[in-house]
Structures are given as structure tokens and as C-alpha cells.
Amino acid sequence: MNWPEDEATETRMRAAHDHAASRLGLVCAGPAAWGYLGRTIGRRAGDSWLRVASVPVGNPHRPPGEGIVGAAQRVPDTVPRARLIAVLDWTRPGYAYQADVTQYIGAPVIAPRRPDLERDPGLTDQWWADLRRALAQLATVETPTVRGSDSWIAKAFPTFLGIPAPARIDRVTGHADLHWGNLTADPLTLLDWERWGRVPVGYDPGLLHAHSLRVPAVAARIRAEYAHVLDTPTGRTGELVALAEMLQAVARGWYPELAPHLAARAHELTGTRPPEPRNAELAR
């Protein structure tokens, strides 16, 4: 998932990164780190990290209070993340670009090549306590941004889980993209703040759990750490939202190794076997 979808995308994004580095007076070195389908590219620049994202022209401006800029403004510094230094936005025919300069984080990303786990990373008790504390602090942040709309959930539950959607969705502020490619080992840092906002209760730990299902020991640790959330009706709903999102990705051709584990977990929670994967594009 984390590589350019074609040579043209790679060429365009490398040129955009070079353009941002030049305008910001940065000298980058080392290999590029790619995001989903090459829509983002990042490289180290001394003590900083330059990340460039592209979006289709039509919505070139950053919505106020959202993304990494909103996180810098609203999320307390006690939530471990890279400090934002500068931003730069510009457009070219067909695309809008957003460059962010952040503090360079030296701690290794737990899963640098894919978002799900392949083996136990051997995280310490302190790491788990720090993650629990970070998510609890994030939950208190006020933001109007909603991730995973009620209308999407109403369609996704029957489509990907085979059950009706719940009548009520309780929400809390969360990271909204909590997987192993966005977490560092000791010390803990939460990376990639583009999606943060109001998510269903239980969604963040449920999403991390879904990305851990091929490593039973880690999945069990997440269930134990977040039993106070995941073992409640509202938290179970949040986990099901995460599973529906992951099963939609399976229907698009992603996560072939993880797919049977996702289906089994959904069946365990609902008593219903999920429908056979089909690529249904649902507006979020």
C-alpha cells in the first residue's frame, strides 16, 4: 500500500518534494518514505522531516482546525507527536500540494512497510501505558471534525458485516488512523495526524486490534489494555466500524493475508458471517 501506484505518480511526487524543499530552504537526504499509493512522500532534512501530500484540485485549502495544523493548535503537547515547524501549500494543474515540516523522530516505526503486524514487536509495559494515556488525553480535545460519518456506517454495516447499523453512534476524539505504520517503538510517538477527529468510541483501539490479528499475543494485549472500552456495547460498535472499514479495503484488494482474520473477528462479535467481499464504493 505504501508505494507509488505508477511511475508517473512517483515522478510527480518526487518533483513536488524537491519543489517544497527548495522553497523552504531544506536539504533532504536519505530514502523516501511513501504513503498510501504514493499520495504522500517524506524525507529527512537534518533535524526536520519534510512530508508532501497531494490531493485533487478542487479542495486545495486545509480545512481550519483539521489535519496536522489543527492538531498543533488543539492537541496538548503531552500527546507524543512530532512538533510542527512550517507548512507550505501550492497548486499545479490537476493537483494541490501540502507540505509539512515537522520535528524529525528518530525512534523506529513499528511497521514501516505495511500497516498491519507480521510479528510481535516486543513492546514494553511502559509503551502500552503511554499509548493508553495518549488516547485518553486526546479523547478530551474539542473538535467539530467527524471521521466515519453516520451515513457511511449505515451503508457499511449491512454491506461489509451483514448486519444492520446501530441507531446511535457515540463518539470521542481520536487519532482515526491508528495502525502500526503510524506508531514508533520506545519512545512512543503517534505519527500522521491528517485524519484525527471525532470517531466512534472504541474505533481507535479496534482499528489497532484489527491490524494485529495475525499476531495473537499482540491482539490479546490490546483487548486486555482496552477491555474497559471494547467490552462495552458502545466500544463494540466502534470496533465493528473499524472492521467494516478494513473489510471494505479487503474488497478493494488489500490485506489478503489479514482478510480471513478480519472476517473471523467480525463473525465472533456479531454472530453473522460477513458477506463475500465486493468492491462497493461508499461515500464517507
C-alpha positions in Angstrom: 0.0 0.0 0.0 2.8 2.4 0.8 4.4 2.9 -2.6 3.5 4.9 -5.7 0.7 3.4 -7.9 2.7 4.1 -11.1 5.9 5.6 -12.4 4.1 8.9 -13.3 3.0 9.3 -9.7 6.4 8.7 -8.4 8.0 11.2 -10.7 5.3 13.9 -10.0 5.6 13.4 -6.2 9.4 13.5 -6.2 9.3 16.7 -8.2 6.8 18.2 -5.7 9.0 17.2 -2.8 12.1 18.8 -4.4 10.0 22.0 -5.1 8.9 22.2 -1.4 12.5 21.6 -0.1 13.8 24.4 -2.4 11.1 26.9 -1.3 11.6 26.1 2.4 15.4 26.1 2.2 15.8 22.5 3.2 18.4 19.9 2.1 16.9 16.4 2.2 18.9 13.2 2.4 18.2 9.5 2.7 15.5 7.3 1.3 11.9 8.5 0.7 9.1 7.2 2.8 5.9 6.7 0.8 2.3 6.9 2.0 -0.8 5.2 0.6 -0.4 4.7 -3.2 2.3 7.3 -3.3 -0.1 10.1 -2.3 2.5 11.3 0.3 6.3 11.3 0.3 8.6 12.2 3.2 12.3 12.6 3.6 14.6 13.7 6.4 16.1 17.2 6.3 18.6 17.4 9.1 16.7 17.6 12.4 13.4 18.0 10.4 11.2 15.9 8.3 9.6 17.2 5.1 6.3 15.5 4.1 4.4 16.4 0.9 0.9 15.2 0.2 -1.2 15.7 -3.0 -4.9 15.9 -3.4 -7.1 16.6 -6.5 -7.6 20.2 -7.3 -10.9 21.4 -6.0 -10.2 21.3 -2.3 -6.7 22.7 -2.2 -7.0 24.5 1.2 -6.6 22.9 4.6 -9.9 23.0 6.5 -9.4 25.1 9.6 -8.7 23.1 12.7 -8.2 19.8 10.9 -5.1 17.8 10.0 -1.6 18.3 11.3 -2.2 22.1 11.6 -5.3 21.6 13.7 -3.5 19.0 15.8 -0.7 21.6 16.5 -3.4 24.1 17.6 -5.7 21.9 19.7 -4.0 18.7 20.8 -2.0 19.0 24.1 1.8 18.6 23.9 1.5 15.7 26.3 0.2 13.6 23.5 3.5 12.4 21.9 3.8 13.6 18.3 6.3 15.5 16.1 6.3 19.2 16.6 5.0 21.2 13.5 7.6 23.7 12.2 6.2 25.0 8.9 3.7 24.4 6.2 3.5 25.3 2.5 0.6 24.9 0.1 0.6 25.3 -3.7 -1.3 24.1 -6.7 -0.3 22.7 -10.1 -2.7 21.6 -13.0 -4.8 18.8 -11.6 -3.3 18.7 -8.1 -3.0 20.6 -4.9 0.1 20.0 -2.7 0.5 20.4 1.0 4.0 20.3 2.6 4.6 20.0 6.3 7.9 20.4 8.1 8.0 18.6 11.4 10.5 17.6 14.0 12.4 14.5 12.9 11.5 11.5 15.1 14.4 9.1 15.4 12.5 6.2 17.1 11.8 3.4 14.6 8.4 3.0 13.2 7.0 -0.3 14.4 5.8 -1.4 10.9 7.5 0.8 8.3 6.4 -1.2 5.2 2.8 -2.1 5.9 0.2 -1.0 8.5 -0.5 -4.5 9.9 1.7 -6.6 12.1 3.6 -9.6 11.0 5.4 -10.4 14.2 5.4 -9.4 17.9 7.5 -6.1 18.3 8.0 -6.8 22.0 6.7 -3.6 23.3 7.3 -2.7 27.0 4.6 -2.2 29.6 5.6 1.5 29.7 4.9 1.8 26.0 1.4 0.3 26.4 0.8 2.7 29.4 2.0 5.7 27.3 -0.4 4.8 24.4 -3.3 4.4 26.8 -2.5 7.7 28.4 -2.1 9.4 25.0 -5.5 8.2 23.7 -7.2 9.2 27.0 -5.8 12.8 26.7 -6.7 13.0 23.0 -10.3 12.0 23.9 -10.7 15.2 25.8 -9.9 17.5 22.9 -12.7 19.5 21.3 -13.1 19.4 17.6 -16.1 19.6 15.2 -14.5 17.2 12.7 -16.2 13.8 12.3 -14.5 10.8 10.8 -16.6 7.9 9.6 -19.9 9.6 9.1 -23.2 8.0 10.4 -24.4 7.8 6.8 -21.3 5.8 5.8 -21.8 3.5 8.8 -25.5 3.0 7.9 -24.4 1.6 4.5 -21.2 -0.2 5.6 -22.6 -2.4 8.3 -25.0 -4.3 6.0 -22.6 -4.2 3.1 -19.4 -5.5 4.8 -20.7 -7.0 8.1 -24.1 -8.3 7.1 -25.9 -6.7 10.0 -28.0 -3.5 10.4 -26.2 -0.4 11.6 -26.8 0.7 15.2 -29.3 3.5 15.7 -26.8 5.5 17.8 -23.1 6.2 17.4 -21.3 7.6 20.5 -18.2 9.5 19.6 -14.9 10.6 21.1 -11.9 12.5 19.7 -9.3 10.0 18.3 -6.4 9.7 16.0 -8.6 7.9 13.4 -5.6 6.2 11.6 -4.1 4.1 14.5 -2.1 1.3 12.9 1.4 0.0 13.3 2.8 2.2 10.5 1.8 5.3 12.4 3.4 4.3 15.8 7.0 4.3 16.9 8.6 2.0 19.3 10.2 3.3 22.6 9.6 6.1 23.0 6.1 6.2 21.7 5.2 8.8 19.0 1.9 9.0 17.2 2.5 9.8 13.5 0.3 11.1 10.7 -2.4 13.5 12.1 -4.3 14.0 8.8 -7.4 12.1 9.9 -7.8 12.9 13.5 -11.3 13.9 14.7 -14.4 12.6 16.3 -14.6 8.8 15.9 -16.9 6.1 17.3 -16.0 5.1 20.8 -13.7 2.1 20.5 -12.7 2.8 17.0 -9.0 3.6 17.6 -8.2 0.5 19.7 -10.5 -1.5 17.5 -8.6 -0.4 14.4 -5.2 -1.2 16.0 -6.6 -4.6 17.1 -7.7 -5.3 13.5 -4.2 -4.6 12.3 -2.8 -7.0 14.9 -4.9 -10.1 14.2 -2.1 -12.1 12.6 -0.1 -11.8 15.9 -2.5 -13.2 18.5 -0.3 -12.2 21.5 -0.5 -8.5 20.5 -4.2 -8.7 19.7 -4.8 -10.2 23.1 -2.7 -7.4 24.7 -4.9 -4.8 23.0 -8.1 -6.4 24.2 -6.7 -6.5 27.7 -5.5 -2.9 27.7 -8.8 -1.6 26.3 -11.3 -4.1 27.8 -12.9 -1.1 29.6 -13.9 0.2 26.1 -14.0 -2.8 23.8 -16.1 -4.9 26.2 -18.9 -2.4 26.3 -21.8 -2.1 23.8 -20.6 1.3 22.5 -17.0 0.2 22.3 -18.0 -3.0 20.4 -19.8 -0.8 17.9 -16.6 1.2 17.4 -14.6 -1.9 16.8 -17.2 -3.1 14.2 -16.9 0.3 12.4 -13.1 -0.4 12.2 -13.7 -3.9 10.9 -16.2 -2.7 8.3 -13.6 -0.2 7.1 -11.0 -2.9 6.9 -13.3 -5.3 5.1 -14.0 -2.6 2.6 -10.3 -2.4 2.0 -10.3 -6.2 1.5 -13.0 -5.8 -1.1 -10.7 -3.4 -2.9 -7.9 -6.0 -3.0 -5.9 -5.0 0.1 -4.9 -7.2 3.1 -5.2 -10.7 1.5 -3.3 -12.3 4.4 -5.4 -10.4 7.0 -8.8 -10.9 5.4 -9.8 -14.3 7.0 -8.8 -13.0 10.4 -10.9 -9.9 9.9 -13.9 -11.9 8.8 -13.5 -14.3 11.8 -13.3 -11.4 14.3 -16.4 -9.8 12.8 -18.3 -13.2 13.0 -17.1 -13.5 16.6 -18.6 -10.1 17.5 -21.8 -10.3 15.6 -22.7 -14.0 15.2 -23.1 -13.3 11.4 -20.6 -14.2 8.7 -19.7 -11.2 6.7 -20.8 -11.2 3.1 -18.3 -12.2 0.4 -16.1 -9.2 -0.4 -17.3 -7.0 -3.2 -16.0 -3.6 -4.2 -18.7 -1.3 -3.0 -17.5 2.3 -3.0 -19.4 4.1 -0.2 -19.2 7.8 0.2 -17.6 8.6 3.6 
